[in-house]
Amino acid sequence: MRLTLDKVLAVGNQLEIAATNGSEHIVLTPSLAAKCGYSMESDPWGNTRIYTSLMGCYVDNTDDKMFNIGLRLKIAMQCRLNVCPQVNDTVYGIWKMTFYTPEPTVMRLDEVRQAGYGAMTTPNRLVVRSPYNTAQTYSEDVAGVPMSVVKVGTYYATPHGLKIVDLTAACPTDYQYHLTYTVEPMLELLWTAKESQSDTRYKVFFPITTPLMLWYPEIVDETIPEERMFKVWFGTLLHDVNLVNITFSNGVLSVAECNEKGFLQEQKYSNGSKMYVLQVPFSDDVVLKHNPEPLVTGYFLPLTYGFMVEPEQTPFSYSLAVDSSLNDVVLPSVFGTCDDSTFSITVEYGSRGRNFETMIGTQMLTPELGEAYGLTENGTHFSISLPYTAMDIAFELFDSFYVKARLDMLLWEPNNNWSLNDFSLACNFPLSTTKCYSNGTMTVLSMKVQSVPNLVPGQLTLREKSCKPTFSDDRFAYFSFNVNSCGTSRVFFENYVLYENEISLDYSAKAYTSPVEPEFRHTISCYYMVNDTKTLTFDYKPVVNEPTAEIGTGQLMVQMKLALDESYELFYQTQDYPVQKYLRQALYFEVVLLQSGNPQLELILDNCWATLQEERTSLPRWDIIVDSCENTEDRYVTVFHPVGSDSRVVVPSHFKRFSMKMFSFVKDEKVLKDQIYVHCDAVICDSNARAGVCSGQCRRSTAKYNIHPVANLVPDCG
């Protein structure tokens, strides 16, 4: 039986339907309706249809010929659950039922009804009803459509004996949108009786509905990449379907939220159907972005439309994805300049920000390295400054007056191992690698060049292989020698003499194992004038009044420095301390009186000593100079070096120079600490007063001291 209600009366859960069972009205809930043979739907015009099976629980059935059905309909916002009354199965009783899930499960009739199923018999029929979500239903893919399946074998008694009937039902449960087409013709049958020749007309209401047909939406992607916006048409949907929400990659947005963001437009047509237009900018966070190539950005928009079919409020969804790509990536760029001592580099991030790694030379730019190179940054770029002597700088070539150094930088994307920018900057920096002194001493700074990558500077020698560097590290070798030693050659020309030597690698050394590399040879030379005449003029003018000195007060400053070698031309700077030295390696100290040009003043070193602690009065202590002379208890000699005038030394009496051998404090054959501090007491004397401390600096050189492991040196002046 079908009962149709006008759409203005009630829809959905506003309508309460109760079955009449004698004087009792039993409200049909969804589960009870499924079990007892009642259902409800809406037609395409919004009217409500109520269907009642003639085999329903509350149908008065007389011999399967007369069916009396009673329903009570009212609008009510309430829900009452009632249990279907027991059906009289005494004559035609059901014995048991076997459900296949697909494994068999045997249940008695009372267990079947308790589980939510409906089961009954009439003289001519067997009726079984099952909700979709019972434990004995199972899912199965039927012709590509997910179906909910119930399969049951029923054993029941008849007047003719026991019967077994196998029943199977399957319904789609994939929450997809299906369409049906319905026509409701009224068929008129006409026949004529043979005897009376009278016509009999009989009209039958014969609705015809097609099976559910899966609906495939029309999807039109009108995205234009250059406009940087996705534009997608989705439809066409009938009037009884409403869009509820859209699921994006980062969450669900309701229709109202989509409208607020300007994503959604609804396009309606005259027949009541509609389409939805979705417009999403590439820049929105719901769009997924990736880079398939260094210069290309791929934009990907996954979507799941959530719909509701009215008035039953049946949900279904549809998923799709659209994508696009643009050559819109601006790669990071590098700019650099040089001054006399420094590389200055600026890196601009490009369109993707700082999502890259930076290599300087052969090592990564870590926060610690960035701090050492003075890294500064903001949201668009960062800058660093490197001295040309930094460990990450490569030397290409050098001569006596300059060095050509190169900075290499690589910007790369680690996830795909893409090279984003490969930058090199080479500059010439002024550097005097060879110095010639009037006392016949030559000093040379040699360095490791990129063309000989396996070179160890400490293995370099002069022509005489015994003449090795006085100082070396991983990159530099420093030589200091007399022009009459180490195999230095001498050639006379007209009025000058040329001294020449060569720095090379001792290829016979066992540590050098790569003869494929080019040879390293560094030629060095010094020119000296053989005969030179200089004219000195002076003008004598008698002094009218003899000068007199007045008693006054002032401040004199004394500074102690550590030189690289005995030439006292190069000194360690503040940032170089603590300086690492090996045992018995010479330390060259210079103490100088500052801010005075008076030649009558003379600097005298009274006492010098070494301590373990920075405090000058701390213990233990070892004397280096005692009462202006070397420590006679030391087995190694403290040497005083003469000071002559040059471009830096104007008043030699203001300078004192001495050298000592490196040592460490030892107790019970164990080094107490790997650092020592050196202190000195200085006296400023009148050069005309030769008494006591001011009698002059001692020149004895008999002191010696013990040999101990490596220590570091931090000079101090007191």
Buried (B, 14 or more C-beta within 10 A) or exposed (E): EEBEBEBEEBBEBEBBBBBBBEEEBBBBBBBBBBBBBBEBEBEEEBBBEBBBBBBBBBBEBEEEEEBEBBBEBEEBEEEEEBEBEEBEBEEBBBBBBBBBBEEEBEBEBEEBBEBBBBBBBBEEEBBBBBBEEBEBBBEEEEEEBEBBBBBBBBBBBEEEEEBEEEBEBBBBBBBBBBEEEEEEEEEEEEEEEEEEEEEEEEEEEEEEEEEBEEBEBEEEEEBEBEEBBBBBBBBBBBBBBBBBBBBBEEEEBEBEBBEEEEBBEBEEEEEEBBBBBBBBBBEBEBBBEEBEEEBEBBBBBBBBBBBBBBBBEBEBBBEBEBBBBBEBBEBBBBEBEBEEEBBBBBBBBBEBEBEBEBBBBEEEBEEEBBEEBEBEEEEEBBBBBBEBBBBBBBBEBBEBEBBBBBBBBBBBBEEEEBEBBEBEBBBBBEBEBBBBBEEBBBBBBBBBBEEBEEBBBBBBBBBEEEBBBBBBEEBBBBBBBEBEBBBBEEEEEEEEBEBBBBBBBEEEEEEBEEEEEEEBEBEBBBEBEEEEEEEEEEEEEEEEEEEEEEEEEEEBEBEBBBBBBBBBBBEBEEEEEBBBBEBEEBBBBBBBBEEBEBEEBBBBBBBBBBBBBEEBEEEEBBBBBBEBBBBEEBEBBBBBBEBEEEEEBEBBBBBBBBBBBBBBBEEEEEEBEBBBBBBBBBBBBEEEEEEEBBEEBBEEEEBBBBEBEEBBBEBBBB
